[in-house]
Amino acid sequence: MFSRLRSDIQCILDRDPAARTRWEVLTLYPGLHAVVLHRLAHWCWTHGLKWFGRLISQISRWLTGIEIHPGAIVGERVFFDHAMGVVVGETAEIGDGCTIYQGVTLGGTSLYKGAKRHPTLGRNVVVSAGAKVLGGFLVGDGAKIGSNAVVIKPVPAGATAVGIPARIIPSKTGESADVAQPAAKFSAYGVTLEDDPVSQAMKGLINIASGQDHQIALLWQAIESLSAQPGKKDCVPCDAAKDESFEADRLTQLIGK
């Protein structure tokens, strides 16, 4: 039990730069308190003491602002960061190493008792503030869900889901972005500028426009060279764009690199 608690405290120190000491995390982090109380509630739930499990869950909700149904399964090193207003449904499963921010709902869309109504999060999933994951599907290992996204379909491992309803952005490498690997960098709140589809589309348009500007300049330079030959009449307009003027780098900086 104590080794598990030490692991939970260490994962918070690793992912929250505001955390200074183990004592501070142990005494002042409601996300840790919610996880510890949920383990007790889940033990009661799975051993036939369902009313006591719900009671402990309710007390945890009052103390921490995090509502986790005692029937939910929460793995190792799960970090509820800030996490006020988080709701985790009865059949939800949260894998090892997940990070869940404030206002997240792991909810269900079915009213059938006993069915798998809530999502399953794989290992090292990041669910950003305000996101809603609704349904009994799988969010793959290392996936990231952007702030305020509404996810209603499975998310592949390593992919990013953003928007309403969520659009799935595949992993660049096709592999899980496991934050437990030493070479991987933890992405707070799950989304970077590289995951913004609008930004990526704008960068693509800028690159195309820049290439066309370059080709036009080369064409006018070629026409000017031909016109300069003896016996050839100058057919290059005075306002011809013989030099590149498209500021691709400046526009790219404006939308973010």
N, C-alpha and C positions, 0 to 999 in steps of 0.2 A: 504493500500500500504506500509506504513512504517513498520507495523508489519511483513509483508512478507519479506521486505528487511532485517529487524533485524534477522529473521529466516535464511535467506540466509547467512548472515554474520556469525552467530553463527555456522552453519554447517561447514563452512570453518575453523573456530577456533577449532572445535572439531576434524577435520580430517587432518589438516595440522600442524604439530608441528613447522614449520617455521613461522607461522602466530603469531604475537605478540599482536597486538591491533586491535580493530575494525576500527580505523581510517586508519591503514595500509591496512587492507583488503578492505575497501571502496574505497580507492584512488589508490591502486597499484595492485589489483588482476584482470587481464583481464578476468578470468573465471566469476567473478561476473558481470563485465561490459557487457560481452556477454549475460548473462542471462537477465539482465535488459533491454538491447536494444532489445533482442528477444521478450520480452513481448510487447513492443511497436510495433514492426514489426508484431507480430502475431495479435494484435488488429486491425491494419490496414488491414491485409490480410483477417480477418474474417468479416470485415465491408465493404468489397467491394473496399477498397483502395489498390489494389494488387500492383500497381506500387510503391506506397510509401512504402509498406511493403518490397518489394525487394530492394528499395533504402536504407532503414534503415539497412537491412541485409547486404548490400554491404559495407556500412560505418562501421558497426560492424566488418566485416571481415578485413577491412583495419586497424582498430584500435587494434583489439585483436588477429588476426590470427585464429579466430574460425569462421567457416562458418556454420550457422544454417539457413536452409530455413524457411521463415516466416510461412509456412504452418505446420511446425513440432509442436508437442505438448510437452512442457517441464513442468514437475511437480514442486512441492515444494522441497526446500533444495537440489537442484541438484548442484553438484560441478564439474566444469571443472578444473582439477588440471593441471597446466602448460598449457596443451591443445593446444599448437601451432599445426596447421595442422589438427585439428578436422573438420570433415565434417558430417553434419546431414541432411539427405534427407527430402523431402517434406512430406511424409506420415509417417515419424518416430514418435514414441511416447516414451518419456522418463519418467518413473515413479518417484514418490517421493523418495528422499534420494539417488539417483544414484550418482556414482562417475565415471567420465570419464577422462582418461589421454590423453597425447599428441599423435597425429598421428592416432587417432581412426576414422574409417569410419563406419557410419550407412547408408549403401547403399542399392541400389535396383538392381535386376537382370531382371526386366521386363520393357518394353518400352510402356506399355499400360497406357495412361493417365486416371486418375481417379481411378485406381486400387490401392490396398494396396501393395506398392512396397517395403517399407522399414520396418525394424524390430520394434517391440514393446518391450521395456524394462520394466519389472515389478518394484516393489519397491525395493530399496536398492541393485541394481545390481552394480557390479564393473566391468568396462571394462578397461583392462590394456593397456599400451602404445603399439601403433602400431597395435592393433587388428582390424580386419575387420569383421563386422557383416552384411551379405548380404542376403536380402530376406525379405518377408513380414510375418515373423513368430514371435513367442513369446519367449522371454528370461524370465524365471520365476523369481518370487520374491527371492531376496537373492542370485542369481546365480553369479558366478565369471567367467570372461573370461580372460585367460592368455595373456601375452604380445605376440604380433605378431600372435596370433591365427586367423584362417580364419573360421568363423562360418557360415555354410550354412544350418543348420537345427535347430529346436527348442531345447532349453536348459531347462530342468526341474527346478523347484524351488529348490534352495539350492545346485545345482550341479555346477561343475567346467568344463569349456571347455578349452582344451589346444591342440596345434599342428595345422598342416596344412595337410589336412582339420582337423578341430577340433574334438578331441575325447571327449566324455562326461564322466566325472567321477561323479557318483551319490553321493549325500549327504550321509554322514555316518549315520545320524539320520533320513533321509528321510523327513526332515523338512526344511523350509526356514531359512536361516541364516540372519535374520533381524538385521541389525546393529543398529537399533533404540532401541533394547531391552537393558536394563542396563547391563545384564550379558554377552552380546555378545561383542566380541572384533573386532574392525575394522581392516581389513587386507589390508594394503596399497598395491597397485598394484595387489590385488586380489588373488595371488597365494602364498601358503606356500609350504614348502618341503613335507608336507603330501599330497599335491595334485599332485606331480610329479609321473606319472605312471611308469617311468623307475626306479626311486628310490624305489618305492613300490615293483616292480618286483624283483629288486636286493635284497631287504631286505628279501623277501620270499625265494629266492634261498639260501641266507646265512643261514636262519633259518633251511631250509631242510638239507643243508650240515652239519650244526652243529649237528643236531639230528642224522644224519647217523654216524658221527664221534663218537658220544657218544655211539650209539648202537654197533659199531664195537669194541670199547674199552671194553664194557661189555662182548661181546662174547669172546674175547681173554682172558679176566680175568677168565671167566667161564671155558674155555678150559684149562687154566693153573692150575686152582683149581682141575679139574678132573685128570690132568696128574700128579699132586703131590701126589695122593693117592698111597698106597703101591701096588706094582705089576703092576703099569701102566707105560708105556714107555712115556718119555717126547716127545710130538709132537708139541710143541710150537716153531716156528722159533725164532731165536735170534733177528731178526729185526721186530717182531710182534709189532704192535702199541697197547700196553696195556694201554697207557695213552692218554687222549684227547689232541690234539695239534692244533685243528682248532680254530683260534682267531676270533670268531664271533663278539665280542664286538669291536675289532679294525677295522674290515672291515665295520661294521655298522657306526662307526664314520667317516670313510673315505668318505662314500656316503652321510653322513648327517643324523642326527636323525630326 
